[in-house]
Amino acid sequence: MTTPRTSDAHSFSHGEHTVHFELIKSDRRTLGLSVRRDGSVVARAPRRAREADVVKWVAGHAEWILRRQRDAAERRLRTPPRRFVDGETHLYLGREYRLTIERGEGGGVRLQEGTLRVTLGGDASPDRVEELVDAWYLCQARRRLRERLDACWTSFPAGGRPRPALRVKRMRSRWGSMSPKGSMSLKLDLVRAPQECIDYVIVHELCHLVHPNHGREFWTLVERLVPDWRHCRRRLKSLPA
């Protein structure tokens, strides 16, 4: 499979709205459409698809796009920006922990008695707290997501395929991806989700080792391995942005 290619941005008018979207062409057989958490729109199409035909197809989904964009905007309003101050709540493995900031030697973060406890020996500014919390999340994500990949891999029908390498990184919108060479990338923020949702994302990406696109056979395999995948997907969409 060759690397997907992103074309120039496109747009169309729908009533009083102008809808902009990004078009990504790749070696897929069907058209796909998604609205990211920030409200941006992505259309995916086969490499040989005529762009005029894709624009017409996307325009036919205008009401769906606008509804999803409104939902995304409402979620952002309900989720104020993190300030990294004492008493703020943060998610980890689907559970809320209250941020507690205290003075002490050195600097570190730990879970203790239902709190996310940050210890600082010097600068206690929100920027410094954010730096320590981000480093803690990265460490936990690398450990926990690798553990879940190991667990999911044991029951995955690999058919002799090698276990994929794992990269944990900051991703703009997608929870995970599988490269044509079989390398899995998972979004760092996935460690904030419940374990069942983490497992669903991992299994979803593993299924792309067998079926590269999102055709009927792909979803049949996903449902066989994660029967409640729709519930997991809804929970992921409800997580704070």
Long-range contacts (C-beta under 8 A, 24 or more apart in sequence): 1-26, 1-27, 1-180, 1-212, 2-26, 2-27, 2-180, 3-180, 5-47, 7-51, 10-43, 10-51, 10-54, 10-55, 10-58, 12-55, 12-58, 12-59, 12-62, 14-59, 14-62, 14-63, 14-66, 17-62, 17-66, 19-58, 19-59, 19-62, 19-65, 19-66, 21-58, 21-65, 23-51, 23-54, 25-49, 27-212, 28-212, 28-213, 29-213, 29-215, 30-213, 30-214, 30-215, 31-57, 32-214, 33-58, 33-61, 33-64, 33-65, 35-65, 35-68, 35-69, 35-72, 36-72, 36-172, 36-173, 37-72, 37-75, 37-76, 37-173, 37-241, 38-72, 38-76, 38-172, 38-173, 38-241, 39-69, 39-72, 39-73, 40-173, 41-65, 41-69, 72-241, 75-240, 75-241, 76-241, 78-240, 79-240, 79-241, 82-130, 83-126, 84-126, 84-127, 84-129, 84-130, 84-133, 85-126, 85-129, 90-116, 90-133, 90-192, 91-192, 91-193, 91-239, 91-240, 92-116, 92-137, 92-140, 92-191, 92-192, 93-144, 93-191, 93-192, 93-193, 93-194, 93-195, 93-198, 94-192, 94-193, 94-194, 94-195, 94-197, 99-129, 99-133, 101-129, 107-132, 108-132, 109-133, 109-135, 109-136, 137-188, 137-189, 137-191, 137-192, 138-168, 138-188, 140-191, 141-168, 141-186, 141-188, 141-190, 141-191, 142-168, 144-191, 144-198, 145-186, 145-190, 145-191, 145-198, 145-202, 148-195, 148-198, 148-199, 148-202, 149-184, 149-202, 151-199, 152-199, 152-202, 152-203, 152-206, 153-206, 155-225, 156-203, 156-206, 156-225, 157-210, 158-209, 159-210, 161-209, 164-205, 164-206, 164-209, 175-201, 175-236, 176-201, 176-202, 176-204, 176-205, 177-205, 178-205, 178-206, 178-208, 178-209, 180-212, 182-209, 189-239, 192-239, 193-235, 193-236, 193-239, 194-235, 196-228, 196-232, 196-235, 197-232, 197-235, 197-236, 199-226, 199-232, 200-226, 200-229, 200-232, 200-233, 200-236, 201-232, 201-236, 203-229, 204-229
